[in-house]
Amino acid sequence: MSLQCPSCLSQKIASFHHAMKITAAVGTVGGAARGVSAALAGGQAGAAIGAIAGPVGITIGSISGAIIGGLMGGVSGCALGAQLGHKLDRHVLANNLCLLCGHRFNLPA
């Protein structure tokens, strides 16, 4: 889909995605923190089960659970943040700039 300036009908448009970048970064950090927190809380149950394998099993299970939980939380937080930012960029913020006349506009709803 080619964008067109509503003012001068030019197709020389620059689109900015500031909100998507910011919300994706915030979502990544928040999701990773939530993932690690949930993994550490679940690691207590895993430690009780891993006690059969001894102290090494408890340690490895807790650390790997925290890493995997952090990665999964970060990815899901980034995806949700990017979706929110995309909606903000598209419908709320005037992030399209006509390079000919300088008019800033949103995409139509």
One Martini backbone bead per residue (centre of mass of N, CA, C, O) as a GRO file, in nm:
protein
  109
    1MET     BB    1   0.094   0.038   0.025
    2SER     BB    2   0.050   0.366  -0.068
    3LEU     BB    3   0.125   0.667   0.035
    4GLN     BB    4  -0.073   0.975   0.083
    5CYS     BB    5  -0.107   1.298   0.080
    6PRO     BB    6  -0.379   1.498   0.184
    7SER     BB    7  -0.269   1.776   0.069
    8CYS     BB    8  -0.076   1.702  -0.217
    9LEU     BB    9  -0.062   1.385  -0.315
   10SER     BB   10   0.191   1.269  -0.235
   11GLN     BB   11   0.440   0.979  -0.224
   12LYS     BB   12   0.649   1.131  -0.033
   13ILE     BB   13   0.698   0.932   0.249
   14ALA     BB   14   0.757   0.945   0.600
   15SER     BB   15   0.798   0.692   0.852
   16PHE     BB   16   0.744   0.668   1.194
   17HIS     BB   17   0.847   0.444   1.498
   18HIS     BB   18   0.862   0.534   1.805
   19ALA     BB   19   0.652   0.374   1.974
   20MET     BB   20   0.741   0.089   1.890
   21LYS     BB   21   1.027   0.101   2.007
   22ILE     BB   22   0.957   0.170   2.301
   23THR     BB   23   0.745  -0.056   2.367
   24ALA     BB   24   0.934  -0.292   2.300
   25ALA     BB   25   1.149  -0.232   2.515
   26VAL     BB   26   0.962  -0.234   2.762
   27GLY     BB   27   0.845  -0.519   2.711
   28THR     BB   28   1.111  -0.672   2.733
   29VAL     BB   29   1.185  -0.598   3.022
   30GLY     BB   30   0.918  -0.684   3.159
   31GLY     BB   31   0.910  -0.977   3.051
   32ALA     BB   32   1.180  -1.070   3.167
   33ALA     BB   33   1.118  -1.015   3.463
   34ARG     BB   34   0.867  -1.197   3.475
   35GLY     BB   35   1.004  -1.460   3.380
   36VAL     BB   36   1.213  -1.480   3.608
   37SER     BB   37   1.018  -1.473   3.843
   38ALA     BB   38   0.857  -1.728   3.762
   39ALA     BB   39   1.103  -1.919   3.748
   40LEU     BB   40   1.191  -1.886   4.046
   41ALA     BB   41   0.926  -1.982   4.168
   42GLY     BB   42   0.936  -2.259   4.012
   43GLY     BB   43   1.222  -2.345   4.121
   44GLN     BB   44   1.131  -2.451   4.395
   45ALA     BB   45   0.987  -2.700   4.285
   46GLY     BB   46   1.231  -2.802   4.120
   47ALA     BB   47   1.417  -2.837   4.365
   48ALA     BB   48   1.254  -3.057   4.502
   49ILE     BB   49   1.276  -3.254   4.262
   50GLY     BB   50   1.599  -3.216   4.217
   51ALA     BB   51   1.699  -3.347   4.490
   52ILE     BB   52   1.752  -3.628   4.374
   53ALA     BB   53   2.020  -3.520   4.210
   54GLY     BB   54   2.101  -3.292   4.383
   55PRO     BB   55   2.271  -2.994   4.391
   56VAL     BB   56   2.320  -2.980   4.086
   57GLY     BB   57   2.023  -3.004   3.994
   58ILE     BB   58   1.922  -2.752   4.138
   59THR     BB   59   2.106  -2.542   4.003
   60ILE     BB   60   2.051  -2.599   3.703
   61GLY     BB   61   1.743  -2.572   3.713
   62SER     BB   62   1.729  -2.275   3.811
   63ILE     BB   63   1.903  -2.135   3.593
   64SER     BB   64   1.762  -2.238   3.335
   65GLY     BB   65   1.481  -2.133   3.412
   66ALA     BB   66   1.556  -1.830   3.421
   67ILE     BB   67   1.655  -1.802   3.131
   68ILE     BB   68   1.406  -1.906   2.979
   69GLY     BB   69   1.201  -1.716   3.111
   70GLY     BB   70   1.336  -1.452   3.016
   71LEU     BB   71   1.319  -1.503   2.713
   72MET     BB   72   1.014  -1.552   2.687
   73GLY     BB   73   0.926  -1.284   2.819
   74GLY     BB   74   1.075  -1.094   2.623
   75VAL     BB   75   0.935  -1.179   2.361
   76SER     BB   76   0.642  -1.128   2.447
   77GLY     BB   77   0.680  -0.831   2.533
   78CYS     BB   78   0.778  -0.728   2.257
   79ALA     BB   79   0.528  -0.804   2.091
   80LEU     BB   80   0.320  -0.640   2.252
   81GLY     BB   81   0.465  -0.365   2.233
   82ALA     BB   82   0.466  -0.347   1.920
   83GLN     BB   83   0.160  -0.349   1.882
   84LEU     BB   84   0.097  -0.099   2.044
   85GLY     BB   85   0.288   0.096   1.888
   86HIS     BB   86   0.155   0.061   1.613
   87LYS     BB   87  -0.119   0.181   1.695
   88LEU     BB   88  -0.011   0.454   1.782
   89ASP     BB   89   0.126   0.533   1.516
   90ARG     BB   90  -0.129   0.500   1.327
   91HIS     BB   91  -0.372   0.665   1.519
   92VAL     BB   92  -0.231   0.898   1.707
   93LEU     BB   93   0.028   0.965   1.574
   94ALA     BB   94   0.206   1.193   1.362
   95ASN     BB   95   0.416   0.973   1.156
   96ASN     BB   96   0.365   1.129   0.885
   97LEU     BB   97   0.576   1.267   0.621
   98CYS     BB   98   0.592   1.507   0.392
   99LEU     BB   99   0.856   1.586   0.170
  100LEU     BB  100   0.722   1.841   0.026
  101CYS     BB  101   0.513   2.000   0.249
  102GLY     BB  102   0.528   1.892   0.571
  103HIS     BB  103   0.296   1.710   0.633
  104ARG     BB  104   0.123   1.577   0.910
  105PHE     BB  105  -0.001   1.229   0.954
  106ASN     BB  106  -0.240   0.994   0.962
  107LEU     BB  107  -0.392   0.713   0.934
  108PRO     BB  108  -0.658   0.571   0.847
  109ALA     BB  109  -0.913   0.389   1.015
   0.00000   0.00000   0.00000
